[in-house]
């Protein structure tokens, strides 16, 4: 006996013999999770820089995942993901964003980054996006940079927490507020890189993201 085909139920077969309808297949991401992760993290960084007052083209922030993959591929080159921009209010103040690889960040990685940075005298800040543990020696090497350095885990940059409806608006601390916070917790300003990296173990941040 022949079985009649059911209209509207054509789809791809799943591994267990079931049918995955078109309404579900449209939500399946055919690309790599690696490219998706870099796309989300880079977009959050761009939004953060824009809110801090840096020059960030809307086209960069509004780039779609597909356009990102067309530009960077399924396995993005980390050097091409780097961001270099300046403050809108002061073009002489430049900041650089570098994405580190999946390996543990050791001191030789930081030294290599320092070697690659040109015109260090014009660089006002550095942001490192790491995917793994960073050693104590590497953190000490970061602390020797002549400019402010911040370290963020890539998993913390996959979403922009400031967009959450329950998240209060962040703002940049004034010099006076920052000094009071430093004195309250008996730490030096140069130690702030530790607090960005270890913020899950501490209840405070020396500088808020925005």
Secondary structure, DSSP 8 states (H G I E B T S, - for coil): ------TT--EEE-TTS-EEEHHHHTT---S-HHHHHHHHHHHHHHHHHHHHTB---HHHHT--HHHHHHHH-SS--GGGG-EEEEBSS-TT-EEEEEE--SS-B-HHHHHHHHHH---GGGEEEEEEEESS-B-HHHHHHHHTSSSEEEEEEGGGGSS-GGGSTTS-------HHHHHHHHHHTT--GGGHHHHHHTTTTSS--SS---
